[in-house]
Amino acid sequence: MATQTGLRNLPGMKHIAVMIVDDHARVRQGLRTFFSTCPDLRVVAEAANGEEALAWCVLARPDVVVMDMMMPVMDGPTATGRIREACPGSQVIALSSFGDPEEVRRALDAGATTHVPKDSSPETLVEAIRQAYRGRDATIPRPGDPARGGQRSARRP
């Protein structure tokens, strides 16, 4: 079920509006909890599948969408493409458990700004969010994978 969370406002601070999309409620809760410790991030919406994500993206207009790749109803790569069409100002980070190169490629081809493996540290994911917001590729390679080195660059509108 999709939810919209409360907004935090610190005087003079620009927040990066983030939407979390994952079919596992515990993953969403963990990310939301960690992101709440980052003064520049604000979770504006959550969704359990790509269909909910698309609906929330149109309403909440997040700066960055953290998108699981393997979900029911509508998978991450499909949702990424639809979100990039409906909300071109929203950057998408592809988040995956297995690092399946085909799924990652589908997400990047659909318009994801970058890919971060789920086993990355929370700090790494936060840095990827900040980089995506700035329109930079922050793909985190798995050990042994060649670095992509800025192959994809998304610019903020």
Buried (B, 14 or more C-beta within 10 A) or exposed (E): EBBEBEEEEEEEEEBBBBBBBBBEEEBBEBBBEBBBEBEBBBBBBBBBBBBBBBBBBEEBBBBBBBBBBBBEBBBBBBBBBBBBEEBEEBBBBBBBBEBEEEBBBBBBEBBBBBBBBBEBEBEBBBBBBBBBBBEBBBBBEEEEEEEBEEEBEBEEE
